[in-house]
Amino acid sequence: MSGGLLVAGTTSDAGKSVVTAGICRWLVRQGVKVAPFKAQNMSLNSFVTTEGAEIGRAQAMQAQACRIEPTALMNPVLLKPGGEQSSQVVLLGKPVGELSARGYHGGRQQQLLGTVLDCLEQLRGTYDAVICEGAGSPAEINLRRTDIVNMGIARNAGLPVLVVGDIDRGGVFASFFGTVALLSPEDQRCVAGFLVNKFRGDVSLLEPGLDMLLGLTGRRTYGVLPFRHGLGIDEEDGLRVSLRGAVRESVVAPPVGEDVLRVAVCAVPLMSNFTDVDALAAEPGVVVRFVDRPEELSDADLVIVPGTRGTVRALEWLRERGLADALVRRAAEQRPVLGICGGFQILGEHIEDDVESRRGHVDGLGILPVRVRFAREKTLTRPSGEALGEHVEGYEIHHGVADVTGGTPFISDDKGHSLDGCRVGQTWGTHWHGSLESDGFRRAFLREVAAAAGRRFVPAPDTSFAALREEQLDRLGDLIEQHADTDALWRLIESGAPQGLPFIPPGAPA
């Protein structure tokens, strides 16, 4: 078997995904053949592999850090929330049903342990190292019996565990100690040590605390990663996206033209694949914000209605908040609107949904001549085509089947036959996620938006989203290489957790 490591966290959002990606990029730059793995992922941000499997976008990003194609083996279980109480279960890339949290943790999860371990074994038989990512905290004592993603996978696969803590939140020492102290003796034997994330200031001031942590737990700290802006790539949890003002900037550069372009993204419930707008935020002079009030659309040059796991619920939310009326007025005034996936469906005439919401016939906003019927089989593809005279690629993840009855095609094949979506005036709709990552198409689309908005905005001629993504992944690799003890980290990956690690009471409750 190859080497392996499980990157756990003291909390959700401690930095597990980016640390895992950073370790993967550091290893691949050393000539190591490495792959990522997350046994179970809860996320509304997903991706489609070349074989048509749906996995978490974070694992697709980590595969890119490894310079390999993502596969379903890297994320065998994906949970896509449909509300507070239930999720769609995606197993090996294909949806297998909806389950309540109680139903999943009450038995179904443990049944998946064999599948999860088999996927990990296949990866470990192919790669020199597999860097696994945990979920939430490994010290969820109420879920230990059915855990298949944190200590459950570490115990069964013999993986050493590195616990990541976000010091920017405060309380990192208590979180480190408490995480270990709430684990059973056999789980504690897997926990090799800690990694501090998002540190600001003078590391020498932190070192006495790290020494005391070593004395208290018998476990060392493998590195202190400094805080860096702009590294939250492909975040997992659409349920926790806040209205955080401007989307993170990938580049810091002045606008090429005289004006900036303002983009407002409607922060609909169960927003999925909100990473679609990252490529816009990467453009110099494009300002992207999440909004939830109609008045916030007034100064926007482009409004985006993004994908959602609850199309009918999102439609109701838009109506309740007055955003639906604002979108209809905006389209009538020939001001740019783009609907992506669920957002495209919302802009249509009506929706027939006996699958997702089971609400039957629901009237859409009537902006685009589209009728949507929800099919039980999910469309999972990686298509390519042409739009606005440019090559465009994307991926599709949806149950809705669109019947376009008018307008002009948005995306076509090389013979001009419609492939997806439609356009009426300055309103566009498409099922394709990720299309804005195609540089030529994105620039052409922004030129259209700027002309319609009357802005003297000019897209930068040389922005490459793929290059920016590689640059971000290299920055993650640099953080590991420069601020972690990589010799000790490699020994951990190769040889497992040190022997003789002390037990920290009280341990997990019986």
Secondary structure, DSSP 8 states (H G I E B T S, - for coil): --EEEEEEESSTTSSHHHHHHHHHHHHHHTT--EEEE-SEEE-S-EEE-TTS-EEEHHHHHHHHHTTS---GGG-SEEEEESSSSEEEEEETTEEEEEEEHHHIIIIIHHHTHHHHHHHHHHHHTTSSEEEEE--S-TT-TTTGGG-SSSHHHHHHHT--EEEEEEGGGS-HHHHHHHHHHTS-HHHHTTEEEEEEEEE-S-GGGTHHHHHHHHHHHS-EEEEEEE--TT--TT-S-GGG----SB---S-----SSSS-EEEEEE--TTEE-GGGGHHHHTSTTEEEEEE-SGGGGTT-SEEEE-EES-HHHHHHHHHHTTHHHHHHHHHHTT--EEEETHHHHHTSSEEEESSSS--EEEE---SSSEEEEEEEEEEEE--EEEETTEEEE-BEEEEEEEEE-SSEEEEE-TTS-EEEEEEETTEEEES-BSGGGSHHHHHHHHHHHHHHHT------TT--HHHHHHHHHHHHHHHHHHHB-HHHHHHHHHH-S-TT----SS-S--
